Amino acid sequence: MAAANKINNTFAVILSTTLALKLILSVWFPVTGDEAYFVLWGKYPDYGFYDHPPMLGWWLTAQLWVSDALWWLRLPSVLVTTGIGWTIYQLLRKHDDRVAAWAASLYLLAPINLLGIVIANDVPLLFWGFLAVLAFYRAQADDHPGWYLLSGALLGLAFLSKFFAGVLGIAFALYVLLFVRRGIKPWIGIGLVLLAALPGVAVNLLWNYNHCWNNYLFNLFNRTRESGLSLTNIGIYLVVLIYALTPPVAYYLYQARSGLVAAMRSRQGLFVGLFLIGIALFSVVAARQPFGLHWLLVFYPLLFLGLPAVLSEQVLSTCFRFMVPFAAIHVLVVVSLLMMPVSAFRVLAGPYPFIVFGTYTNEILAKLDRIEGDYIYATDNYTVSATAAYRGNRRVIVFGGGSQHGRQDDLLTDFRELDGRNILVLRFSPHSRQDIEPYFDRVTFREIEVQGAKYYLALGQGFRYRAYRDAVLRHIHDTYYKIPAYLPVGGCYMRDRYFSEDSQGG
């Protein structure tokens, strides 16, 4: 009893300490460009967004009703991983308190969770996906259709968070195919999962049908143009995977490989089975494009729920003894970087203006505000525009071609309405005159400096919409909005707004 109390107390300390640390970091860590971009989703709610389905935007819209404070908007990122760690402990302690504490502590201390405090659409994916797995796990007890339907409904909500939910759905079906031997009922259950998930899929399809098929063009075409089979990508995938598992866990799983199949056929082994199927599916994609650590998030808790079915208590405690200093090193590095003055990063010539801009956004905007004239602010980069919009509480548009990423501003900005207006374009490198002058009646170029970082301004007066449409918007349309002929199109704002017959007189 005393030993059990001691391990329970150890877990309570880890749970509370990691929660406190994440809350501190959520206040301390500066806003990232991607976070500011996501906040725009919340400020302009819709049932879909350019890059991804709408769930994160819906969460942020609800939060923004209360406050736009960064720590508040990051709170779901903090609480979801902490809540999952607590849930892992509660589920496993029914069998063994000590094993439950080791496994849940490993999850909480893993750097991907300990430092994962930023706003990201992986967070609602993780939340709904984890609940979908728990319902699917419960359904395996008696093949009750209600649990399968609940799992599918939750999977549909996960799909409305991020398309990686589809990988989780495939993993459900493959697990039944490979490891479940109960006749037809589990397959009826998979059908019910699919049926219940369909409303979430339908919402996403409807939005894309009415919005140029943005999500599918972005994820399947625009962002994968340079992709191809690469041994380097495979190597990156293996390294990131070992890092995420941590070397001891990876080593002991390899040692236990002969018993993995038998373990995965057990009810508790469902979790490790789904995890291994997930990383096998991701390996196919990772062979063609660089792997991101965040890809793993929806499957990551399942590893720790499934470890007790494969590894002994002694092995788990050994892994825990590695994880504590491993996590501490990560925290010390991040805290040290946060404590350094911005000027210390001046040696990083390329990133330095971005670092200064993210830290001194309002000071830079104040310099722009002192420029005489009524200007609409713009940059040529979606993260810079989003950061300025969030920190300065104003609209900052994207001017120019941009990239395949972050094109939500194409939906928000109607350049027809800016015809004849003045636009100030801020860049981090000198402007090319031919990229600016054809689109204004008159342009003046200036420079400003903040904390040793230079920023380059083009003050354009009298915006020429038609010239901009025929050159820049036409290039954007032809590059990022090439809808395959086989897809039916209900609406496409880039076509309808700028290039339909009705718009040509604009």
PyMOL commands that set and color helices and strands:
alter all, ss='L'
color gray80, all
select helices_A, chain A and resi 2-28+33-43+55-64+70-92+97-109+111-114+122-142+145-159+165-179+185-210+214-220+222-224+231-245+247-255+257-264+270-286+293-298+300-309+313-339+342-347+352-359+361-369+382-392+409-412+415-418+433-439+465-480+493-499+501-503
alter helices_A, ss='H'
color red, helices_A
select strands_A, chain A and resi 376-379+397-398+423-427+440-450+453-463
alter strands_A, ss='S'
color yellow, strands_A
deselect
rebuild
show_as cartoon
